[in-house]
Amino acid sequence: MSESLRDQLLKSGLVKQVREEKRGNEGKGRPSGKPHGHGGKPPAPRRNQEEIDLAKAYAIRAQTEANERKRAQQEAEEQARLRRERKQKIQQLLDGKALNKAETELVRNFEYGGKIRRIHVDVAQLAALNAGELGVVQQAGRYLLVTREIAEQVRAIDEHQLALLVDPNAVGNDDDGVPDDLVW
């Protein structure tokens, strides 16, 4: 008849060999009783390939984001340095060349930065400003009246600092129907 698998293994001697190997390994160990190879820690579970790929992907993503942040910071620092240099050049250009007067009779209004701004001028300066012979430059929160040449040089350095420069060759500077020299 049929013998059980256990009986067949015992007859063949395989089961006996396995039991003897287990007993032999138990006797041969370190005297301290610590498991070897892992320094007392249980072996780490093996990760499959998907987990490794996911970990690598997160590491690559983190590195890429760090590089982008570093590049953006360097770019911002470079832009700030260039702005400081432009401001310094304009300041050196404008030193002692502003035509603003302490006592003036008129106010010339103009649009700059989306708002209506004003500069105080006398009659001769108002006529020259409206004719395009003078310009207005914004520097350190103030509006300075300068010659057309200085205004053009400021425009070459940083056009955003040029607040007003009328083009003398333009036909009908403002078509709003309000004359430039209107005083209220």
C-alpha positions in Angstrom: 0.0 0.0 0.0 1.0 3.5 0.0 3.3 4.8 2.7 3.1 8.4 3.9 5.7 10.8 2.8 7.1 11.0 6.3 7.6 7.3 6.3 9.3 7.3 3.0 11.6 10.1 4.1 12.5 8.2 7.3 13.3 5.1 5.3 15.5 6.9 2.9 17.3 8.6 5.7 16.7 12.2 4.7 14.7 13.1 7.7 17.3 11.7 10.0 20.0 13.8 8.3 18.0 17.0 8.6 17.4 16.5 12.3 21.1 15.7 12.9 22.2 18.9 11.0 19.9 21.0 13.2 21.2 19.4 16.4 24.8 19.9 15.2 24.3 23.7 14.5 22.7 24.3 17.9 25.8 23.0 19.6 28.2 25.0 17.5 27.6 28.6 18.3 29.3 31.5 19.9 29.8 31.2 23.6 28.1 34.6 24.1 25.0 33.4 22.4 24.7 36.3 19.9 23.7 35.6 16.4 26.5 36.2 13.9 26.8 38.4 10.9 24.3 41.1 12.0 25.8 42.6 15.1 22.9 41.6 17.2 20.3 43.1 14.9 17.8 41.0 12.9 18.5 41.0 9.2 16.8 43.7 7.3 13.9 42.6 5.1 14.8 42.6 1.4 13.1 45.2 -0.6 11.8 44.4 -4.0 12.8 46.2 -7.2 9.7 48.5 -7.1 10.6 49.9 -3.6 14.2 50.5 -4.7 13.1 52.3 -7.8 10.6 54.4 -5.8 13.3 55.4 -3.3 15.6 56.3 -6.1 12.9 58.4 -7.8 12.3 60.3 -4.6 16.0 60.9 -4.1 16.4 62.2 -7.7 13.3 64.4 -7.3 14.6 65.9 -4.0 18.0 66.5 -5.6 16.4 68.2 -8.6 14.2 70.4 -6.4 17.3 71.4 -4.3 19.2 72.3 -7.5 16.3 74.4 -8.8 16.0 76.3 -5.5 19.8 76.9 -5.5 19.6 78.1 -9.1 16.7 80.4 -8.4 18.4 81.9 -5.4 21.6 82.5 -7.4 19.5 84.2 -10.2 17.8 86.4 -7.7 21.1 87.4 -6.1 22.5 88.2 -9.6 19.4 90.4 -10.4 19.7 92.3 -7.1 23.4 92.9 -7.8 22.6 94.2 -11.3 19.9 96.5 -9.9 22.3 97.9 -7.3 24.9 98.6 -10.0 22.4 100.4 -12.2 21.2 102.5 -9.3 24.8 103.4 -8.4 25.5 104.4 -12.1 22.4 106.6 -12.2 23.2 108.2 -8.8 26.7 109.1 -10.1 25.3 110.4 -13.3 22.7 112.6 -11.5 25.1 114.0 -8.8 24.8 117.8 -9.0 22.9 117.8 -12.3 19.3 118.1 -11.0 17.6 121.3 -12.0 15.0 121.3 -9.2 14.5 124.6 -7.5 13.4 125.2 -3.9 10.9 127.9 -4.7 8.7 127.4 -7.7 5.3 128.6 -8.8 3.9 125.7 -10.8 3.2 122.0 -10.5 3.6 119.7 -13.6 1.6 116.6 -13.2 2.5 113.4 -15.1 1.7 109.7 -15.0 4.4 107.3 -13.7 3.9 103.8 -12.4 0.2 103.9 -12.8 -0.3 106.9 -10.6 -0.4 110.7 -11.1 2.9 112.3 -9.9 3.9 115.9 -9.6 7.0 117.9 -9.9 7.4 121.6 -9.0 8.8 123.8 -11.8 8.9 127.5 -12.7 7.5 128.9 -15.9 10.7 128.5 -18.0 11.1 124.9 -16.8 7.5 124.1 -17.6 7.8 125.3 -21.2 11.1 123.4 -21.6 9.6 120.2 -20.1 6.6 120.3 -22.4 8.9 121.0 -25.4 11.0 117.9 -24.6 14.1 119.9 -23.6 14.0 118.6 -20.0 13.0 115.3 -18.5 12.1 113.9 -15.2 14.0 111.0 -13.5 12.9 109.1 -10.5 15.8 108.5 -8.0 15.5 107.4 -4.4 11.8 108.3 -4.2 12.3 111.8 -5.6 11.6 113.2 -9.0 14.5 115.1 -10.4 14.3 117.6 -13.3 17.3 117.0 -15.7 18.4 117.9 -19.2 17.3 115.8 -22.1 20.9 114.4 -22.5 21.0 113.2 -18.9 17.5 111.8 -19.3 18.6 109.8 -22.4 21.6 108.5 -20.5 19.4 107.4 -17.6 17.1 105.7 -20.2 20.1 103.8 -21.6 21.0 102.5 -18.1 17.5 101.7 -16.8 14.4 102.9 -18.7 12.2 102.3 -15.6 13.9 105.2 -13.8 12.9 107.7 -16.5 9.6 109.1 -15.4 8.8 111.7 -18.1 10.5 112.7 -21.3 8.3 114.4 -23.9 9.1 113.5 -27.5 9.4 116.9 -29.4 8.8 115.2 -32.8 5.5 113.6 -31.9 2.5 115.2 -33.4 -0.1 115.9 -30.7 1.6 114.5 -27.6 -1.6 113.9 -25.7 -4.9 113.6 -27.5 -6.9 114.0 -24.4 -7.7 117.6 -25.3 -6.1 119.0 -22.1 -3.1 121.3 -22.8 0.2 120.4 -21.0 0.6 123.9 -19.6 -2.9 124.1 -18.0 -2.7 125.4 -14.5 -5.6 124.9 -12.1 
